[in-house]
Structures are given as structure tokens and as C-alpha cells.
Amino acid sequence: MKIELERSDRVRLEVLPPLAVYVHIPWCVRKCPYCDFNSHERAGELPEREYIDALVADLDSSLPAVWGRRAASVFIGGGTPSLFSPDAIDRLLSELRARLPLEPGAEVTLEANPGTAEAARFRGYRAAGVNRLSLGVQSLDDRMLAALGRIHSAGQARHAVELALESFDNVNVDLMYGLPGQTPEGARADIEQAAAFGVQHVSAYQLTIEPNTAFWSRPPALPAHDACADMQLAVEEALAARGYEHYETSAFALPGRRSRHNLNYWQFGDYLGLGAGAHGKISFAERITRHERIKQPREYLRARGRTIALEKEVAVGELPFEFMLNALRLTEGFALALFRERTGLPLAALESALARAEAQGFVERDWQRMRPTARGQRFLNEALALFLP
């Protein structure tokens, strides 16, 4: 999609980035004490039909911003999307395809909670067009799961992974380390059990205490920093031994199974956010915008497509940091040409901060690529701070 521009004082995109779609389903059985996502406990029957109606109206109102483009991936997150029936997910994907064409072989991911795992349900999602399942396991140790307030047991988690692999040939397992009372040996045992299933993708990340969570107001005792660093090394070593590629800070995949949807985020691609509290990023010829949807599900259901709570153009001076906030997470780095392609800015806009990061040993580069060093990966926040506007 070529666009010719003449002005030099603004973003100037010649090629629009790939487009993804994120759909947020905000309900869960029980709010976890560490969770700062837009999730809401729901007692009783879920408003499946009404919420799909609202999502369709949301999509209809958003189509002018992405007209003529195809979606490379769809990610249905939450909350707990697997609380919705396969019929509801089938309708959602059918309505989406009727309005926004998907690229052939598009990756379609659904998040599922092991506490809601059923063989028939998983088969129904697969028949609806979901081709990748992401399971929020978090741990395979009952003591750790209890400390995290999860509703499932380690046995249920193992059963859920087995059921998922019966219906899907692309399964991700989310795991956490740095948990209350956890040891490096315990973190390694968790990750080795998950990898032994043969899942195609593992997301492993350290527990952090976020504002506006139960853990923030009543923080548990967490392992010391050095112990967490040992856990991170144990996780990386265990997965490497099983043939997983460490391609992003918290993401590991078997060859050819990297998450296309998440790679689009990290490579500063576009994504249309639909659903209560969803965020998105859409590029145009001379500007890049971000949007946020109404957060409260009750208000979202009443909005009838008028769901935008905030929409703003990303200031030119903020684009280098926004780009690096994502791309610096990629362990293999990125082609330098990608910066201009995705931001519309010359590489000179990045040069000063890039030189400082290089001098401090956070990154290395040649004439084609930039990549974080091992030090840059370990001290990611310090490296990113150099790119702040």
C-alpha cells in the first residue's frame, strides 16, 4: 500500500504496517490478586449475545479507519474468553470476517483458563476458526497456584494442556516465576513440566506487583532479586535444552511457532482494539494514533458502537521511545530500516539515544541491524529509559 507524501515535518509512512485485531472479553470467574487487566467477576449467566452485538457495532464504527486493509491475526483475550461458548466465538469470528478480511492462514488465538477446560468446548473453538490456544497455567505447583489465587489445581492444568493438544497443534502455556515462596528449583520444575508436554510456545514472565491490585494493597513476600535472576536463567536454560527459541523477553517458541500476533506488537505494527477497555494503534499516511475503549462492561454494552473513550495522535517526539519500548524486547533485535518503515521518521531521530545505549553496553549494531546485548536484556528498563523523549 504505497503512499506518496511531500511534507517533512510529520510522520511520513510509505507502507502501512501489518494490521492485527485484539478482542477483549472482560469477565472472569474470580479476579486474581496480581491481575491489573480490565477483568470483572461475573456471577450468573454471561451476556454473550449482547456483548457480541456490542463488539459488532464497535467494529462497524471502526471500519473507516482500516478500510481496504486485511488482518494478519486475531487475538481474543480477557478476562477469560473461554467462559464464552463456542457458538458465541463462532459468531464473533464470522461477523469479523464478513467485515474485515483476514489474510490466508491468519493466526487466531483464544485465551483459556484451565479451570474452564472441556474437550467438547476446545473442539468447538477449533471448529469456529480458532487455530491457536493460549492457556493461563501460571504454575504446575498447587502451593504456588494457591498463593496466586488461581481457581484451578495443578492436576486441572495438566489435564487442560492435554485436552488443548488434542484439538490444537499450536498451544501456548503462560507461566510465572518469582512467586511467593518459590525457589529457583521450583521455577525450573514448573518450566520443565510444561515443556515436556510438547507445547509449541511458552510465555514465562516474572510476577510483578502492579498498582490497583489486591497484591498492591496486601503485598506478599516475594523471592529476593538475585533469586529471581536465578529463576530467569533456569527458565531460559531449561527451555533452550528442549529446543525452544528465546525470541522475546518473555516468549519462547519451537522453530516456526513464534506468535505472529505478538510479533506484530513488538515490531510496532498496527492493531485494532475491540471490546471493553481494549487499546489499539492505527497508522495513517501522516500520523499514528492510539485509541482506548470504554472500560466498564455495563457502559460498553450501552454504547452502541460509540465506544471510544480516548483517541490521540502519537506525538512525533514520542515515536522513537514507543518504537523501542516494543522492539528492544526482541532478543534478535530488528532491521534498522524497520524504524523508518514503522514510524515514518529518519534513523537520525534515534541516533543520539542509540549511541548512548551502545556506549553503555545495552545494544550492539551493524549497518543493517540493532540487537540488545545480554546486558541489555537483563537491564531492559534501564536501556529503555535512554530513549524517553
C-alpha positions in Angstrom: 0.0 0.0 0.0 2.2 2.9 -1.3 1.5 6.4 -0.2 3.4 9.4 -1.6 3.9 12.3 0.8 5.6 15.7 0.5 5.6 17.2 4.0 8.8 16.6 6.0 7.6 17.9 9.4 5.4 15.0 10.2 5.3 11.2 10.1 5.6 10.0 6.5 4.7 6.4 6.0 5.2 4.9 2.6 3.9 1.5 3.6 1.3 0.9 6.2 2.3 -1.8 8.8 0.6 -5.1 9.2 -2.8 -5.0 10.9 -3.9 -7.2 13.8 -7.2 -7.3 15.7 -7.4 -7.7 19.5 -10.8 -8.5 21.0 -11.3 -8.2 24.8 -13.8 -10.3 26.7 -13.7 -8.8 30.2 -15.3 -11.4 32.5 -13.7 -14.0 34.7 -14.8 -16.4 37.4 -12.6 -14.7 40.1 -10.2 -11.8 40.0 -6.7 -12.9 40.7 -4.9 -10.7 43.3 -2.0 -9.9 40.9 -4.2 -9.0 37.9 -4.3 -5.4 36.7 -6.1 -6.2 33.5 -9.6 -5.0 32.8 -11.3 -8.1 34.2 -14.6 -8.3 36.2 -16.0 -11.2 38.2 -19.3 -12.3 36.8 -22.0 -14.1 38.8 -24.7 -15.8 36.8 -25.2 -16.0 33.1 -22.9 -14.0 30.8 -24.4 -11.6 28.3 -22.9 -13.4 25.3 -25.4 -12.3 22.7 -25.5 -8.7 23.9 -21.7 -8.5 24.1 -21.2 -9.9 20.6 -23.8 -7.4 19.3 -21.7 -4.6 21.0 -18.5 -5.9 19.5 -20.0 -5.9 16.0 -21.3 -2.4 16.5 -17.8 -1.4 17.7 -16.2 -3.0 14.7 -18.7 -1.3 12.3 -17.8 2.1 13.7 -14.1 1.4 13.3 -14.1 0.2 9.7 -13.4 3.6 8.1 -10.0 3.7 9.9 -8.9 0.4 8.4 -10.8 0.3 5.2 -9.1 -1.7 2.4 -6.7 -3.5 4.8 -6.5 -7.2 5.8 -6.0 -8.5 9.3 -2.9 -10.8 9.7 -4.0 -12.1 13.1 -6.8 -12.1 15.7 -6.3 -12.4 19.5 -9.3 -12.9 21.8 -8.1 -12.1 25.3 -9.5 -11.2 28.7 -10.6 -11.8 31.3 -11.4 -15.4 30.5 -12.6 -15.7 26.9 -13.2 -19.4 27.3 -16.2 -18.6 29.5 -17.9 -17.7 26.2 -19.5 -20.7 24.4 -18.0 -22.0 21.1 -21.2 -20.7 19.4 -20.5 -17.2 20.6 -16.9 -17.3 19.4 -18.1 -18.7 16.1 -20.5 -15.8 15.7 -17.8 -13.3 16.7 -15.3 -14.6 14.1 -18.0 -14.9 11.4 -19.1 -11.3 11.9 -15.4 -10.2 11.9 -14.6 -12.0 8.7 -17.7 -10.6 7.0 -16.4 -7.0 7.6 -12.6 -7.2 7.8 -10.9 -9.7 5.5 -8.3 -12.0 7.2 -5.1 -12.9 5.4 -4.9 -16.5 4.3 -3.7 -18.6 7.2 -4.3 -15.8 9.7 -3.4 -16.7 13.3 -6.5 -16.7 15.5 -5.7 -17.1 19.2 -8.1 -17.6 22.1 -7.1 -17.3 25.8 -8.4 -20.1 28.0 -8.3 -20.8 31.8 -7.5 -24.4 32.8 -10.4 -24.1 35.3 -12.9 -23.9 32.3 -11.3 -26.6 30.1 -13.6 -29.1 28.4 -12.8 -31.3 25.5 -16.0 -30.5 23.6 -15.5 -26.8 24.3 -12.0 -26.9 22.8 -13.2 -28.8 19.8 -15.9 -26.2 19.3 -13.4 -23.3 19.4 -11.3 -25.1 16.8 -14.3 -25.6 14.6 -15.2 -21.9 14.9 -11.9 -21.0 13.4 -9.6 -20.6 16.4 -6.2 -22.2 15.5 -4.1 -21.3 18.5 -5.0 -21.7 22.2 -3.2 -19.9 25.0 -3.6 -21.4 28.4 -3.1 -19.3 31.6 -1.5 -22.1 33.6 0.9 -19.8 35.7 2.2 -22.7 37.7 2.1 -26.5 37.9 2.6 -26.5 41.7 -0.6 -26.4 43.9 1.1 -24.3 46.6 2.1 -21.6 44.0 -1.4 -21.7 42.5 -3.0 -21.2 45.9 -0.6 -18.2 46.6 -1.7 -16.7 43.3 -5.4 -17.1 44.0 -5.9 -19.2 40.9 -9.2 -21.2 40.6 -7.6 -24.4 39.1 -5.3 -27.0 40.5 -2.0 -28.3 39.1 -3.9 -31.5 38.0 -6.5 -29.5 36.2 -3.8 -27.5 34.5 -2.1 -30.7 33.2 -5.4 -32.0 32.0 -6.2 -28.7 30.2 -2.9 -28.8 28.4 -3.5 -32.4 27.3 -7.0 -31.5 26.1 -5.7 -28.5 24.2 -3.1 -30.5 22.4 -5.8 -33.0 21.2 -7.7 -30.2 19.4 -4.9 -27.7 18.5 -1.4 -28.1 17.0 -0.5 -24.6 18.2 -0.7 -24.2 22.0 0.9 -21.6 24.3 1.3 -22.0 28.0 1.6 -19.0 30.3 3.9 -19.5 33.3 5.1 -17.1 36.0 8.2 -17.2 38.3 9.3 -15.1 41.2 6.2 -16.4 43.1 5.7 -16.2 46.9 7.8 -18.9 48.5 9.2 -20.1 45.1 12.7 -21.3 44.7 14.8 -21.5 41.5 14.4 -25.3 41.6 10.7 -24.9 41.8 10.7 -22.5 38.8 12.8 -24.9 36.8 10.5 -27.8 37.7 7.4 -25.8 36.5 9.0 -24.9 33.2 10.3 -28.4 32.5 6.9 -29.9 33.2 5.3 -27.5 30.8 7.9 -28.1 28.1 7.6 -31.9 28.5 4.0 -31.7 27.1 5.5 -30.6 23.8 3.5 -27.3 23.6 4.6 -25.1 20.7 5.0 -21.9 22.7 5.8 -20.9 26.3 5.4 -17.4 27.8 7.4 -17.2 31.0 7.5 -13.9 33.0 8.3 -12.7 36.5 5.5 -11.8 38.8 5.4 -8.0 39.4 3.2 -6.2 41.8 1.1 -3.7 40.0 -1.0 -0.8 41.3 -4.7 -1.2 41.7 -4.4 -4.9 42.6 -5.0 -6.9 45.8 -1.3 -7.7 46.0 -0.5 -4.0 45.8 -2.5 -3.2 48.9 -1.5 -6.5 50.7 1.8 -7.4 49.1 3.1 -11.0 49.6 6.7 -11.8 50.5 8.5 -12.4 47.2 11.8 -14.0 46.5 14.9 -11.7 46.5 16.1 -10.1 43.3 19.1 -12.4 43.0 16.8 -15.5 43.4 14.5 -14.2 40.7 17.5 -13.7 38.4 18.5 -17.3 39.1 14.9 -18.4 38.2 15.1 -16.5 34.9 18.3 -18.2 34.0 16.9 -21.6 35.0 13.8 -21.0 32.8 16.0 -19.9 29.8 18.3 -22.9 30.2 15.5 -25.4 30.6 13.7 -24.2 27.5 16.8 -24.0 25.4 17.6 -27.6 26.2 14.1 -28.5 24.9 14.7 -26.7 21.6 12.7 -23.5 22.3 14.0 -20.3 20.7 14.1 -17.3 23.1 12.8 -14.7 20.7 11.4 -12.0 23.0 11.9 -11.1 26.7 9.3 -13.5 28.0 8.5 -15.6 24.9 9.9 -19.0 23.8 8.8 -21.0 20.8 9.7 -24.1 18.9 11.1 -23.4 15.4 8.4 -21.8 13.2 5.9 -21.3 16.1 6.6 -17.8 17.2 3.4 -15.8 17.9 2.6 -13.7 14.8 0.2 -11.6 16.7 2.6 -10.7 19.5 5.5 -10.2 17.0 3.3 -7.6 15.3 3.1 -5.7 18.6 6.9 -5.9 19.2 7.6 -4.8 15.6 5.4 -1.8 16.1 2.6 -3.0 13.8 -1.0 -1.8 13.9 -3.8 -3.4 15.9 -7.4 -2.6 16.2 -8.6 -3.0 19.8 -12.3 -4.0 20.2 -14.2 -4.6 23.5 -14.4 -3.1 26.9 -11.2 -1.4 27.8 -9.3 -2.5 24.7 -6.4 -0.5 23.4 -5.3 -0.1 19.8 -2.8 1.6 17.4 -3.7 2.6 13.9 -1.3 4.2 11.4 -2.3 6.6 8.6 -0.3 8.3 5.9 1.0 11.2 8.1 0.0 10.2 11.6 -0.1 7.3 14.1 -2.9 7.2 16.5 -3.8 5.3 19.7 -7.2 4.5 21.0 -8.9 3.2 24.1 -12.4 1.8 24.5 -14.9 2.4 27.3 -13.6 0.3 30.2 -16.7 -0.7 32.2 -18.6 -3.6 30.6 -22.0 -2.2 31.5 -21.2 1.1 29.8 -19.7 -0.6 26.8 -22.8 -2.6 26.3 -24.9 0.6 26.2 -22.6 2.5 23.9 -24.0 1.0 20.6 -20.7 1.5 18.8 -19.8 4.8 20.3 -17.1 3.2 22.4 -14.0 5.4 22.1 -13.0 6.7 25.5 -9.7 8.3 24.2 -8.2 8.7 20.8 -5.0 10.7 20.2 -2.2 11.2 17.7 1.2 10.0 18.9 3.5 13.0 19.0 6.5 12.8 16.7 8.8 13.2 19.6 7.4 10.2 21.4 7.7 7.8 18.5 11.3 6.7 19.0 10.6 5.7 22.6 7.3 4.0 21.6 9.1 2.0 18.9 12.0 1.0 21.1 9.6 0.1 24.0 8.4 -2.7 21.8 11.3 -3.6 19.5 14.0 -3.7 22.2 12.2 -6.7 23.7 13.2 -8.8 20.7 16.3 -10.8 21.5 17.4 -10.8 17.9 16.7 -7.1 17.5 15.4 -5.6 14.4 16.5 -4.3 10.9 17.3 -0.6 11.2 15.2 0.0 8.1 12.1 -1.1 10.2 12.3 2.1 12.3 11.7 4.4 9.3 9.1 2.0 7.9 7.0 1.8 11.1 7.5 5.4 12.4 7.9 7.4 9.2 11.0 9.1 10.8 14.6 9.0 9.6 17.0 6.9 11.6 18.7 10.1 12.7 15.7 10.6 15.1 17.0 7.6 17.0 20.7 8.1 16.7 21.6 10.0 19.8 19.9 7.7 22.2 21.1 4.6 20.3 24.7 5.8 20.6 24.2 6.2 24.4 22.7 2.8 24.7 25.6 1.3 22.6 28.2 3.1 24.8 26.6 1.7 27.9 26.7 -1.8 26.5 22.9 -2.3 26.2 22.8 -2.7 22.4 25.1 -3.6 19.5 24.6 -2.9 15.8 26.0 -3.1 12.4 24.9 -1.3 9.2 21.8 -3.4 8.9 20.5 -4.5 12.4 20.4 -3.5 16.0 20.0 -6.0 18.8 20.1 -5.9 22.6 23.2 -7.4 24.3 22.9 -9.9 27.1 23.3 -6.9 29.5 20.6 -5.0 27.6 18.2 -7.9 28.0 18.9 -8.2 31.7 18.6 -4.4 32.3 15.8 -3.7 29.8 14.2 -0.9 31.8 17.5 1.0 32.2 18.1 0.6 28.4 14.6 1.9 27.5 15.0 4.9 29.8 17.6 6.2 27.4 15.0 6.6 24.6 12.5 8.6 26.7 11.6 11.9 25.0 
